[in-house]
Amino acid sequence: EDAYCVDTLMQVSAARGALGRVGEIVLQEHLKSCVRHAQQNGDEAERVAKLDEVMVIFRKYSRYRQSWRGKRL
């Protein structure tokens, strides 16, 4: 199309930011519901599994955020 490249890049950056925010909200709800439930009601194996799961998510999210740091317009 005849779209200006910089405008397209700005739209991509905005979409990426919006998706990142949605991811934060989903993670927050997961922590408030699933992880909290496991910590309060689960057995030891379930509590450990949920904490391990959260650590994996944090590592992946951190790497993703670092890979895009400095690449915004």
PyMOL commands that set and color helices and strands:
alter all, ss='L'
color gray80, all
select helices_A, chain A and resi 5-41+44-68
alter helices_A, ss='H'
color red, helices_A
deselect
rebuild
show_as cartoon
